[in-house]
Every structure is written in C-alpha cells, then in structure tokens.
Amino acid sequence: MKGEHGIAIRATIVILVVAVSSFRLASCLSRDGLVLLSLSKGWVLPEQVSGTWNVSDATPCMWRGVLCNRLHRVVSINMSQVGVSGKLVSEIGLLAHLQKVDLAGNNLSGEIPATLGNCTELVYLDLSMNFLSGPIPESFGRLKRLSSLSLYGNFLNNGLPRTLFQLPLLETLYLNQNNFSGIIPDSMGNLTTLRIAWLSDNCLFGVLPESIGNCTQLTELYLFNNQLVGSLPPTLNRISGLGYVDVHRNRFSGRVQIGDGGCGSLNVLILSFNSFSGQIPMQLGNCSELVALAMVDNSLSGSIPASFGSLTKLSQLYLSKNQLSGSIPPEIGNCASLTDLQINENQLRGRIPSQIGGIPEFLSAFGRLLELQLGGNMLGGDIPPSLGEIQSLDIGLNISCNGLVGQIPLQLGQLYKLQSLDISLNNLTGNLSPLVGLQSILQVNVSHNHFVGAIPHSWVKFLNISPTSFLGNSGLCIPCLQDDIICDDGILARCKATKSDHRTTRVMVVAIVLGAIFLSVLLLTVVKLLPLSHPHSNVAELQLQEGPSSMLNRVMEATGNLNQQYIIGRGAHGTIYKVEHGLGKPYVVKKIDFKGRKGPNKSMMKEIQTLGSIKHRNLLKLENFWFRDSHGLILYDFMENGSLHDVLHEVRPPPLLEWNVRYRIALGIAQGLAYLHHDCNPAIIHRDIKPKNVLLDSEMEPHISDFGIAKLMKLSSTGPPSSSVVGTPGYMAPEMAFSTLKSKESDVYSYGVLLLELLTRKKALDPSFGEEMDIVGWVNATLISSNKVIDPCLTAEFLDSSIKEEVSKVLLIAMRCTAKDPSGRPTMRGVVKRVLDIKATKLE
C-alpha cells in the first residue's frame, strides 16, 4: 500500500509540474510565482496581500509575505494572522527551496497535504491556530532539516506518526490542543535535539516511553489533559536540563521517581490529578531550583520530606487531597520565598514537637505568603500567636477541621488585610474579641467550636450573608439595639444587657447626637469652601444621590404603585416593570427587595455603584434610583427589542437577523466589555455575560445590562475567592469548575459563547446537542465532521463571498475566546481590534 501511495504522490506531482509549465507559456512569471498563484486559488487573501500578488511580475519576490533567495527562488511564506482562509492545496509541494512556512492564526481548513513532505529544505513550519483537520502526513518524515514544528490549536486527529519522531534536527514540537489519539511512539527517544515538547490537551493514551530519557536536550515537557497511564519513567532523571514538567490530569500511577540524578534545573513540577502513590521522594530536595511543586489529588502517603527545607527558592507548594500523615517538618521553615502553601485534606498528625505546637511557628517566616490552607487535617495544640505576624496574608487563612484548642490569640487581629477566615470545626474556646481588628474581612466561618459572648459588631452583616458560619457555638450572641431586626434572625440569641450596658448605651446615644451635630456643622463649612463640582477619576470616588421625589411619584403613578400588570420580566436581582407614560419616554424600573431588613443590600449597592460610574454607548444607562425601607428602585431606559436571548430564541416567528445586524451586535458587546476591562479604574468584571443580559434598542444596538454581580477588580491585588459559584452554566469558563475566582479571561470566554449563539442561533446548552455537551463542544465536534454550524438564515447570504469570509472570521474569534487555556484567549481590547479589522469599510 505504501508503494502505491508513493506512486500516486509522484503522479500528482508530475501532473502539477505539467500544469504549471503549461501556464508559464502564457506568462512571464517565474515557476515559483506560478505555484504561489495556484496556491492562492484555494485561498481567500486579504486585500493588503492579494493586491501585491501581480501575475505581470517576473518573480514573486516583492509580493507581501514572500521571501526569495538571491536566485529568486521562494524560501519563505510568512502570513501569520493576516486573515487567510481556504485550504492548503497540494501545489505547495512544488516549492522545492522552501525553508520557512508561517501561516499561524488564520482560518485555514481541510487536511495538511502530503506533498508538503516534498519541501525537504523546510526548517520552520507553523500552521497553529487554524481549523485544520485530519492526520499529520507520514511524509513529514522526509523533512530531515526541520527544526521547529507548530501545529497546536487545530482539529488534527488520528495517531502521531512514527516518522515524525525520526527527525534528527527537531528542537521544538507543539502538537497541543488538537484531537490526537493513540500512543506516544517509542521512537520519541530518537529526538535527541528536542528542547520543547507540548503534547497536552489531546486524547493520547498508553505510557510515556522510557526512551524519552534519550532526549537529553529537553527543557520543557507538557503532557497535561490526556489519558496517559503507567508510571513516569525513571529515565527522566537522565535529562539534566529539564526545567518544566507538567503532566496533570492524566491517569499516571505508581511511585514518583523524579529527583534521582540531575534535577538541578527543574523549576516547575506539576503532577496533580493523577493516581500517584507511595511516599513523596526525599530526593526532590536535591532539585534546588524548584519554584513550584504541585501533587494535588493523588494517593500519596507517608510524611512530608524534611528535605524540602533545602528548596530555598520554592514559592508554591500544593500537596492537598492526599493521604499524607505525620507532622509538618520544621525544616520547611527554611523556604523563605514560599507564597502559597496548601496541604489541606490529608491525615497530618502524630507527635507534635514541643517547639511547634499544632501549627508550626516557622510559618511566620514566610514574609510573602498570601494564602494559607491547613484545613482538614488533625493538627492539635493552640493557634500560634506568630500567625499574626504574616502581614502578607490577604487572600485567606483556613485552619478549619483540625483539633485546635485554646483561645484565639490577640495577635491574630493584626491581619488587617485578611479577607477570608475559616476556623470552624475545632475545639476553640473563649470569645471572638481578638478578631475585631480584621478590617478587610469579607468571609468568615467560626462554626462548631465553643465560643461564647458577643460577635463583633462589624460581623452582624454576616448573619444574613452566611448564617451557618456561626452554628454550633451555643454561647455566642448578637450585640444589638432593641429595634434591630437582625436580632430576630433565629441563628443566635440576643446578648443580655446589664444595667451598666443601659447606662453606657444612653451615654453613647448622647455622644452620637453631639457628634452628629458637630459633623453637620463641619460638613456645611467644608461644602461652602469646596468648588461646586470636580472630576471623578475612578469608580471608587462615586458619590450616590437619589433621584427627585417628583420623578418617583410619576413612576409610581405610571405603574399603579408597581402593580403586577406592568411586570415585563424578572432579572437575577429583582422584578422589572415598564414605565410607559408620565416621563416623556418609556423607561423600565427594577425593584429589588431587601428581604426582611432595612436598607439596600449588597447586590443593589454594587449595581448602583457600577452603573452610576460608567458611561458607554453599549452599557445600559442608569437614569435614577431610590432607596426605601423594604426595597430599592432603579430606573433605566426602555429597550424596544428586548434581550438578545429573546430575539435569538424566544420570539415567534423568529425575526430575520441579517449579517450586518449580527456583526454590529458582536462589535457593540465587545466594545462595552473592553471599556469595562481596560478603561475603568479599577477594572470591572461582569461575571455573567449571556444573551439575556444584552438588551437591544430600537436600532438593534446592544447594551450590556445586569451589573448586580459585577466585580470591581483592583489591578494591583487579587480578591478572595467567592464562596459560591457566580455565573450561568454553559457560559462559565472551564477553569471555573476548580476556582470561583473570576477574571477578565472568564468574561472573554462567556463572550465567545455568546458569539457562537449569535452565529448558530442555538442555545449554549441546546437540547439538540445531547447530554453533557455544550455549544463549544458541539461546534468543535461539528467542525471536524462538517462545516454545518452556521445558522441557515445566514448561509443564505453566502452568495456574497465577502459575507461568508466575515462570518468565518467571527467564528474564528469565537473559537479563540473559548480556548480551554485562559492564556490562549485574547483580551477584549484585542477582540475589538479583530472584529473591526473584519470590515475595512465604514459600518452603515
């Protein structure tokens, strides 16, 4: 069969040569130029490229993206990210002198032609981030001079050809983010010059061959997100320059055997989410350059090696969810550079050295520690006062579910930056007064201890936010005044007041009244001295002021005091009424109930603060707001065409959405998000981008709405993870399954899903996809087998080839935005540029 295949390829080349030679008779263009012209017949080139490819030229050496040698033979095709679409045709194999091909980041589809293997002078080949499918041709084994091969981010499938691992000069190999299956061939060891190998995000199975130890020049090995089994071969220890090894999310098992031999260059070792067993090798202490070590969710047992004390450059140590036992070795205190330590959900116990107590004193030496997770172990003793010296702790401190005893040390109240504290499920006693100084606290859990006395006044709000955080402490009570509604929450009892308390209360009331009078006089004086207005530089300087009562009266009159007949929808945070008369033009008013307590809730304050501080044509404009005892009201402009979800999925019969309309919607949403991410200070993350939260005005211009769960993100610091998942299934980025911390990249992913809905007119979780399949997976799977993902109403416009090209480019943007790896997604500012580049002409 191989012989027949070779004969067929040679026959094809002969036909192509004859065809090109015949064409040359009618043209003065060189042979390589004619080959390029034949290539371009299968491509759609952007005007800035095609405008320079002139058939009247003698050679193609002045054509954009083309480079020739001194004999005018084409040696390089470089057109990365210029918008080339179409297919790679077999004529490319006639460019015998070709040394470099870079077509990355375009919209190429179809299979890689086998004739590319005839370009035996090739040194550099980059076809990454396209829509290529099918196998890697066996003919690539003839590319003996190839140094760099990059095919990542496509839909390539089948197994990895053995001939690929016989290239004597290959240095960099990027095959990640495809659909490759099968095994990694034993012949991988033949790549003795290989430096970087990315095989991650595929469907590879089988073992990692022992021959990899022959790849002695290897510095980076990435195999994560596959189905590889067996143990990591000990031959990896032969590779003295190996710096990065990431094999997380596979099915590796057996003992970890890294550390013997030359691991002196190892910076990052990630073995998480596998089935490794046995003890952590003490030899890892020899890897003196180690910065990050992660072994989360395996079956590792035994103790944490004392040799880790030699890892003085270690910054991140993740050993959670194993079966580790024994005590924490004090030698870890030698790692002064440690910023992240997670050893929760193990079985750490045993005899506690007298110099430690349950939690090691040496942790205070970690001057840059941001988060400390020690929960779910069997640590005993008191909470060491030295924890209060870790001033860098601002994300969280978790020492829950241990055997800690005694009272909370006063020093713990010095953690002024701490935002999350969990000391639940211990045997702690005393009161909570030492924690009054935690000024930045946003989440707290003290449940199931033996605390007594009043909770801090500033913590009363947590009884509404997370009431279970105080359960299991029968002696705790709420400090509150007689008319305070929160005292009737049913979780904690009211603190009993003494006579001295009543006297103190009266004194405090008098002091407050006198203080209020003094402050009022002072404020009036200051207001008179200040100019009438001043600019606001950022969101944090927002000053809230209610709308006029006369307008509120007209709103109430127009809605019959918010009669249910005027309800037009229910958002995530309130009921929406239409105000059709009395204000000159239609409005909507959102009513948000305060759910049994006085004053605005946190959700409404966020929405008011966010909407009141931003101005952009693609963001819903806040007109006015009012606070009342039991509810709040927010007034917006009425959007005539409802939500994008309604237009795409609900309105019957479905309205016709021409391509230009969809394009403007895609662009407008991108511009609104780019404003939130890049032009607001601090940046704003929406956290729930979806068609239901995009409203369309009478001109079908999009307006992003519902900022009730928007998160103000300070660029200079990282906020604490949320205690609950925020967002909508189908629109949430994959990384949200393992972290509730939202980022700009998660908004970008949601925008990509919205784009796919706009192009396909299918829901994010459409029933037609089947179980456990969302629109991203469906589009990926369908593009491999066919190109039938676009809404048929749009394909009717494909008679205009420019529209077909534009739709393909927007689809490509959507695929980029929904990349599994957050680092592979563009920024929203980059998205806006790409969408604008699609249409060079002015939008109508």
N, C-alpha and C positions, 0 to 999 in steps of 0.2 A: 504494500500500500504506500510505503514511504517513497518508493521509486516512482510509482505512478503520480504521486503528489508532486515530486520534483519535476517530472516531465511536464506536468500541467503548468507549473510556475514558469518553466523555461519557455513553453509555448506562448504563454501570456506575454512574457517579456518580448519575444520575437514579434508578436502582433503589434505591441505598443511601439516598438522601435520602428517598424514599418510605417505605422500610422503617423508617428512624429516626423519621420523622414519625408513622407508624402506631403505633410502640412508645410514643411520647411521649403519645399519647392516654390510655394506661393508667398513666402515671407523672407525678409532679410534677418529675422530674429534668430539668435543662436539656438542650438539644440536644447540647452538647459532652460532657456527662456520659453521655448515651446512646451517643455514639460511642465513648467510652472503655470502656463496658461491652461493646460489641460487639467491641472490640479484645481485651478480657480473655477473651472466649470462646475465642479461639485460643491463649491463653497459660495457663501454669501459674504462678501468682503465689505467692510465699512468704506465709505466714500474716500476717506483720507488715505486708504491703502489702494483701492481699485483705481483711483484717479491717477496713480503713478505707474500702474502696470500697462504700459503702452506697447502694443504689438508692433508699432513702427520703429521701436528702438532696436539697435543692433544686438545689445546684450541686456539682461535684466539687472545689471549690477547697480543701477541707480534707482531701482524700484524699492519702495518702502518695505522694510522687513527682510530685505535680501542682501547678502554679503557675498562677494566673489573673491577669488584669489587673483594673483597677477596674470593668470592665463584666462581670466574671465569665466571661470567655472564656478558654479554656485557652491559655496561651502557652508552657508548658514541661512536658516529661515527662522527669524525671530519676530513673532507676532503674538506675544503673550498679552492677554487681557485687552484685546482691541475689538472684540465682538465678532470674531469669525464664527460662522455657523455652517453646517453642512457635514459632509463626510470626508474622511481621508480616503482617497482613491489610490488604486494600485500603481498609478503612474509615478508616484513618489520614489519607487524603487529604481527609476532610471537616472536619478541624481547621484551618479557614482562617486562624486567627490564630496558629498555632504558630510560635514563634521559636527554640525550643531542643528538641532530642531527644538524650538521652544514655542509651543502652542498652548501653554497653560492658561487656565482661566477663561476659556472660550465656551462655545456652545456646540462643539463637535460631537457627533453621534455616530452610531454604527460600530463596526468592528475595526480593529487595527489591521491593516493589510499585511499579509505575509511577505509581500515584496519589499517591505521596509528592511527586512533582513539582508537585502542585497546592498544596502548602503553601508558597506563594510568599513568605511572610513569614519563612521559615526563615533564621536567621543561623548557627546552630551545629548540626551533625549528627554524632553519634558512634555508630557501630554496630560498633566494633572489637572484636576478640577474641570472636567468636561463631562459629557454624557456618553462616553464610550462604553461599549458592552462586548460580550464575547470573551474568548480566551486571549492570553498572551501567545503570539505565534511561536511555534517551535523554531522558526527560522532566526529568532533573536540570538540563538546560539552561535551564529556566524559573525556577530558584532564583537569581534575579538578586541577592538580598541575602545570599547565603551567603558567610560569611567563613571558616568552618572546616569541613573535611570529613575525617572519620577513619573509614576502612573497613579498616584493617590487621588482619592476623591472622584472616582468614576463608578461604573457599574460592571466592571470586569468580573468574570466568573470562571468556572472550571478550576482545575488544579494548577499548581505552579509548575511550569515545565522544567524538567531536569536540566535541559540545555542552558537555562538561564543562570544556573549555578556552576557553569563551566567557563565563565568569562574571566580571563586572567587578570584584567586591569580594573575591574569594577570596584569603586570606592564608596559610592552612596546608592542606596536602594530604598525607594519609597513606594511601597505597594499597599499602604494602609487605606482604610475607608473604601473598600470595594466589597465584592461578594465572593472572594476566592474560597474554595473549599479544598478538601484533601489534606495531604500531609506536607510537612516541610522536608524536602528530599535530603537523603544522607549526603548528597553531593554538595550541600551547603559548605562543608569544610573546604571545598576547593577554592572558595573566595578568600584567598589569603591576603588580598589587598583591601578587603571590605572594612570601612571605618564606621559607617552609619547604616543600620538596618531597621526599617519601620515596616512591620507586618501586622500591625494592630488593626482592630475594627474589621475583622473578616470572619470567616466561618471555618478556619483551619482546625484540624483535629490531629490526633496522633501525638507523638512525643517530639520533644526538641532533640534533634540528633546529637550524639556525643561528638560528632565530627566538628561541631561548632568551635570546639577548643582549638582547631587549626586556624581559625580566623583571628590570628594574633594581633592584627591591627585594629580590631573592633573597639570603638569607644562608646557607641550608643546602641542599645538593643531594646526595641519596643515591641512587645507581643500581646499587649492587653486586649481585652474583649475578643477572645477567641474561645475555642473548646479544646485546648491542648491538655494532655493528660501526662501521667507519669511524674518522675522527679526531675528537678533541674540537674542536668549532667554536671558532675564534679569537674569536668574538663573546662568549665567556665573559669576556673581558678588559674588556668594557664594564661589567660588574657590579662596581662599586667596593666594595660592602659584602659581597661573598661571603666567608664565613668558613670553611665546611666543604664540601669536595668529596671524595666517596668513590665511586669507580667501579670498585673492584677486582673481579676475577673476571667480566670480560666478554670481548669479542673486539675491543676497540679497537686501532687500529693507527695508523701514521703518526707524525709528529713531535709532541712535546709542545709546545703553543703557549701555555702559561699563563705569565704573567709580564709580558707586554707590557701597558701600561696600568695600570689601577687594581687592583692586587692587595694593596694596603696593609692590608686587613682579613683576609687569608687566614691562618687558624690551622692548619688541617689539610688536607693534600692527599694522598690515597691513590690511587695508580694501579697498584698491584701486580697481578700475574697477568693481564696483557693481552699485547699484541704491539706495544707502542710501540717505535719505532726512532729512529735518529738520535741526536744529542747531547742531553744534558741542557741546556736553555736557560739561559744565564748570567743571563738576566733574572729567574730565580727569586730571585736575590739581592736584587731590589727588594721582595720580599714580606717586609717587615721584621717582621711579626707572626707569621711561621711558627713553629709549635711542633713539628709532626710532619710529616715528609715520607717517604713510602714508595713506592718504584718497583720492588719485588722481582719477579724472574722476568719480565722483558721482554726486548727485544733492543736495549737502549740501548748506544751505543758512544761512543767519544771519552773525554775526560778528565772528572774531577770538577771542576766550575767553581770557580775561585778565588773567585768572587763569593759563594760560600756563607759565606765569612768574615764577611759583613755580617749574617748571620742570627743575631744575638746572643741571640735567645730560643729558638733551636732546641734541643729536648730529645731528639727521636728522629729518627734518620736511617737509613733502611733502603734500601740500594742493591744488595743481594745478587742473585746469579744473573742477571747481565747480561753484556755484553761490553766493560765499561769498561776503559780502558787508561791508560797514563801513570802518573805518580806521584801520591801523595796531596798535594794543595796544602797548604802550611803555613798558609795563611790560615784553614783550618778551626779552627785553634787559638784563634781569636778567639771561638768559641762556647763560653763558659764554662758554659753551662747544659746542655750535652749529657749525657744519661744513658744513651742506647742508640745505639751505632754498629755497624752491620752492613754490611760491604762485601765479604763473602767471595764466593767463586766468581765472580771476574771475571778480567781479564787485566792487572791493575795491574803496571806495570813501567816501564822507561825509566830515564833518568839520575836517580840519587838525589842530591839536593843535599847538599853537604858538611855542612851544619848538621843534616841529618836522619840519615843512615844509612838502613837499610831501613825501619824503623818510626819514624814521626815522634816527636821528643822532646816536641812540644807536647801529646801526649795526656795527659801528667801534669797538665795544667791543668784537665782535666775532673774537678773535685772530687766530682761526684755520679755518676760512671759506675759502673753496676752490672755490666755485661757488655760485653766487647769481643771481637768476632768479626772476625778478619782472615785467616782460613784460606782456602786455595785460591787464592792469588794468586801473584805472582812477586816478592815483596818480598825484597830482599837485605840484606846487612850483618849487624851484630850485633844481639842483643836489647838495646835501650837500658836502662840501669840505672834510668832515670826511670820505667819501668813500675811499679817497686816503690813509687813514691810515690802511686799511685792507690789509696789506702786504702779507698775505697768499693767496689772490686771484690769482690763476694762471690758472684755467680752463676757467672761463668765467664770464662776467658781462653783464646781459641783463636787461635794463630798458626801452626797446622799447615799443611803442604803449601805451603811457600814456599821460598826459597833462603837461609834464615838460616844464618849461620856463627858460629864462635867459641864461647866457653863461656857457661854460664848465669851472669849477674851475681849477686853476693851479695844485691843489693837485692831481687831477686825473692822471696826468702824472707821479706820483710816483709809480704807479702799474707796476713795472718793470717786474714782472713775468707773467702778464696777457697775455693770448694767444687769447682770443676771446672777442670782444666788440661789443655790439649792442645797439645803442642809437637812432635808427630810429623811425619815426612816432611820433615825439614830436613837440614842438614849440620852440626849442632851437635856439639861435642866436649867433652872434659873429663868431670867426674863430676857426680853429682846432689846432692852435699852442700849446695849453696846452698839446696836446696828443703826441707831438714829442718824449717824453721820454719813450713811450711804446715800449721798445726794443724787447720784445718777441712776439709781436702781429703777429698772423697768419691769423686771420679772423676779418673783420671789416665791420660794416654797419652803415652809418650815414645818410641814405637816408631820404627824406621827412621831412626836417627841414628848417631852414632859415639861414644856414651857408653861409659865404662869405669868399673870399680870397683864398690863395693857399692851396692845400692839402699838408701834409708833404712829403718831397722828398722820404722818405722810403716807402710811401704808393702808389707811382706811379704804382708799380707792381700789386696792387690790381685792377687796371683798366682792366687788362687782365684776372685776376682770377675771379673777381666778379664785373663787371662793374655796375650792378644795385645797388650796395651798395652806390652810390653817387648821384643817381637820386633825383629830387625834391629839389635841392639846386641851384637855378639859379645863385647865386653869387659865387659859387665855381669855381676854375680854376686850370689848371695844370702848375706847375713851370717846364719849360723845355727849353733846348737849341734849336737853330734854326733848327738843323738837326735831332732832336729827333723824330723818327717815332711815338712814343706813343702819341704825341701831336695831331695826326690826328685820334684819336680813335672815335670821334663823340659823346662822352658822355659829356665831359667837355670842355670848351673853354680854349685856351692858355692864361696864365696870361700876361697882358700887361706889357712890360718892360719900365722903365723910363730911363732917361739919367744917373741917378746915378746908376741904375742897370747895364747899359753897362760899366760904369767905374768900378763898382765892379766886373763885370764878367772878364774884362781884368786883373784886379789885381789878381783875383782868378786863372786865367789861368797861369800867370807868377809864382804865388806861387806854383801851382801844378807842373809845369815843374821843378822848382828848387827843390821841394820836391822829385820828381821822381828821379832826378839826384843824390840827396843825398842818397835816399834809395837804389839805384842801387849800389853805391859805398859801402854802408854799407853791403848789401847782399853779394856782392862779397867777402868782408873781412870775413864775417861770414862763408860762404861756404868753404873758404880755411882753416878755423880753425876747422871746423867740420869733423868727420870721414866720409869716403866715403859712408858708409851705416850704418843703425841702425834698430833694430827690431821695428815693429809696434805692439803695444799691443791691439789696438782695432780699430773698424771701423772708429771712429771719427778722427783718425790720418791719414786718407787716403790722399795721395798727387796724383793728377791726372796729367798724362803726355801723350800727344798724341803719336800715333804710327808714324813710319818713313814715310816720304812723298813718298819714293820709293815704299813702300808696297801699299800705297794708289793709286799710279799710276797704279800698276799692277791690283789692284781691279777694278779700273775704266775701264781699257783696257779689262779685262776679262768679264765685264758686259756691254760693249758697252756704257759706261757712264750712267750706270743704266737704260738701255733700258728695256721697259716693258716686252720684251720676256723672260727676266731672272727672272721675278717675280714668286715666288713659294708660296706666302702666304701674308696675311695681319694680323699683330698682333694687340693687343689692342692699341699700341702706335706707329705703323709705318709699312712701307712696307718692305717685306723681299725678297732679291734677292739671287740667287745661284751663287757662285764664283767657277766655276768648273776647270778652268785652270789658270796657271801662278803663283800659290803659293805653288806648290808641293803636295797639297791635297785639297779636296773640303772644302769650307767654305760657310757660309751664311753671308750676310751683311744686317743689318737693317737700313733703312733710316728713320729718324724722322724729319719732317718739323717743323720749328719754327713758322709757321703760322703768317707771316707778321711782325715779329720783329727780331732784330738781337740777336744772341747768343743762347745758349742752353736753353731749357725750363726746368721746374721743374721736369717733368716726366723723361726726359733723365738724368738729373743730379742724380736723385735717382737711376736709373738703373745703371749708371756708378759707382756711389759711392758704391752701394751694390755689384755688380758683381766684381768690381775690388778689393774688400777686402776679399772675401771668397774663400776658396779652399776646395772642397769636390767632391768626385767622382760622386755623384748623383746630383750635381748642375751644370748647364750649365756654361762652362768656357768662360770668356771674353778674347779674344785674343788681340784686339786693338780697338781704337776708334779715331775719328777725328771730330773736330768742324769746320763748315763753317758758313758764314753769314746767310744763309737761312735754313740750315739743319745740322744734325749731322749724323754720320755713326758709327755703332757698328759692329765689326767683331766677329763671333762665329764659332766654329766647326760645320760642316755639320753633321746632324743626319740621317743616311741612312734609318731608318724605320719610319721617320715622327713622328707624335704625337700619343700618346696612344688613343686619340679620333679617329684618322684615322684608326688605327688597329682594334679598337673595333666596329666602326660603319660605316665607310665610304668605306674602301677597298672592292672591289667586284671581285671575290668571297671572303667572309670573311676568312682571314687566320686562320689556326688552332692554338689555343693558349693552349698548354699543361699546366697542373697544375704547374709544376716546373717553367715554364716561368712566369706565373702569380704570383707565390709566390715570385720570385726574384724581380719582378716589385713592388709588395706591400712592400717588405722589403726595397728596394732601396729608394723609395719615403719616407718611414718612417724615414730612416736614414738621408736623406737630410733635412727633416723638423726638426728632432731632433737636427741636427747641427745648424740650424738657430735659434731655440728656446733656446737651452741650452749651446751652445759652442761659440756663437758670443757675443761680448760685445760692445755695448748694443745688446740685443736680437733683432731678426728680425722676423716680422710677414709678411708672404707673401701676404695674403688678397685675393688671387684669385686662390686657388688650385683647379684644374679641369683637366680632361684628355687632353684638348687642350694645357695646359701649362706643360705637361710632354712629353719630346722628347725621342725617343728610338734610340740608336746607332745600329751598325751592329750586336752586341751581344745581343740586346734587353735589354741592361742595361738602366734604366731610368735616365733622367737628368731633374730636375725641372728648368723651364725657366720663362721668363717674370716677372722680378722684377720691372717693371716700376711703379707699385703701391705698392711695398713693403713698409712697415712702420718700421722705426727704433724706437724701443720702449725702452726707458730708464727704467730699472727695478726700479729705485729709485723714479720715478714720473709718473704721468698719464698725457698723452697728451690730447689735446682738441678734442671733437667730431668733426668728419668731417662734412662739410656742405652738402655733397652728399653721397648717398649710394654707396659703393665700393664693387664690387664682382659680381658674376653671379647668377641669380635666379636658384634655385634648389640645389645650393652648399652653400648657405648662412645659417648660424645658425639661429634658431628661434628667438633668442634674438635680432638679427639684425633688426627685424621689429619694435623694440621700441628704439633702440640706434644704432648710426652709429659708435660707438667706438669699434674698432676691438681689439681682444685679441688672445692669444695663443689658447684658447679654441675654438674660431671660426675657426682657421686653422685646429684644430683636427676634428671638425665637417665636414669640407669640405673634409678632408682626408677620413673620414668614408663613405661619399657619393661616393667618388672615388672608395673605396674598393667594395662597393655594385655594382657599374658599372662593375668592374673587374670580380666579381663573377657571375653576372646575364647577362651581356652583353646587358643590357638595359640602355637607356639614363636616366639622372637624372630627366628629365621631358618628359618621353616617352609617345607618344600619346595613347598607349595601356592602360595606367592607368586610362584614363578618366580625366575629368576636375577637377581642384583643388586637384590633387593628385600627389605627387612626389614619388621618388623611396623609400624614407624612410617610408612613409605611406603605400606604396604598399607592401613592404617587411613585415612590421608589420602585415598588414591585411592578407596577403597570408600565413604567418607562422601560423596564428591562424587556418585557414581552411585547409591548406595542407602544405607540405614542398617543393612545386614545385617552388622554386625561383632561383635555380642554373641553369646556362647556360647548356642546354642539352649536349653540346660538352664536358663539364666537367664530367657530370654524367656518361658518357661512360667509364671514368677511375675509377668509384667507385667499380669495381670488386676488386680493391686493397683497402681493408678496411682502410689501413693507410691513403690513399689519401682522402677518404671520411671523416675521422676524422679530417685531417688537414684543409680541406675546411670548415667543421663545425666550427672549432676553429677560422678561419679567419672571418667567418660570425659573430661569437660572438663578435670579436674585433670590427667589423664594427658597430654592434648594440650598443656597449659601446660608441664608438666615436660619434655616432649620438644621444646620450641621449638628451632629451629636456633640462634638467637642466645642465648648463655648469659645475657645480661642480661634476656631475656624470661622466664626461668624463675623461679618463686617460690622462696623459701628453704624448707627443710624445716620450720622453725617455722611459716611461712605455710601449708604444705601441711597440717600437723596441724590448724591452725585451720579450714581449709576443709573437711577431712574431718569434723571434729567438728560443724561447723555444719550438715552434711547431715542429721544426726539430732539433733533437739532433745530427744527423749526419752532416758531412760537405757537404755544397752545391756543386753540380757539376758545 
